[in-house]
């Protein structure tokens, strides 16, 4: 499945979690899935905890995060040393 098709699994519903990105209109935010992965949970463990969740949903969360971060720009902080 291509990335754009996977990203269709990520939805925004203003009345759920204040409009944060969620998975297929359900009450599971993308940030929660990313947090579980960051904490060391395996995709298999996450899928066991959410029986309705599919592996493609987790992949969609990762693609969403990569695209979001890909648009960020970090400026270096320049400090004057006085020398």
N, C-alpha and C positions, 0 to 999 in steps of 0.2 A: 504494500500500500504506500502511495507517495505521501510526502510530508503534508501537502495541502489537504489531502483527504483525511489524514490523521488529525490535523488541527481542527477539523469540523467537530471532533469529539469535545473540544474545549468550548464552553459556552459562557456567556455572561448574562445573568438574570438579576436585575437590580434588587429584587426583594430577597435574594438568597446571598448571605454573607456580604451584604452591602455592595453587590455588583462585582465582587472579585471573581476571577476566572474559576469555573468549576467544571467538573467532568460530566458531560451529557445531561446537564440540567439537574443532577443529583446534588445532595448536600455533602459533597466532598470537594474541597478546594484544591486546585493545582498546588498551592503552596504546602498543603498538608502532605500530599504525595511526595513532593520534593523533600520536605522535612524528614519524612520517614526514610527515604533513600539516603539522605545526608547523615542520618543517625545510624546507618548501617543495616537497616532492614533490607532484606533481599526482595526482589519483585515477587517471588513465590510467597513469602511471608505476608506481604501486602495483599496479594490476591486471596490468600486464605482468610484474612481479616475482613475483606469486603467481597463476599461471594458474587455480587453483581458486576464487579470490576473485571475488566479484560486486560490482557497484556498490552494490547494496542493503546489502551487508555494511559498506561504508564509511559509508553513510548511517546505518546502525544504530549504528556507533561514535560518530558525532557526536551522535545523539539520546541515547545512553547518557550521554555526557559532559555534555550540556546538562542532562539531568535530575539528574545527580549534583551538578553545580555549583548548580543551582537550589535545592538543599536546604541549601547552605552559608550561613553567616551570618558576616559579618566585623564585629567590634566595633572601633570606633575606639580608638586608644591615646591616653589623655589624660595629658598631661604638665603638671606644675605648674611654672610659671616662677619662682616665688619673688618675684614683684613685687606 
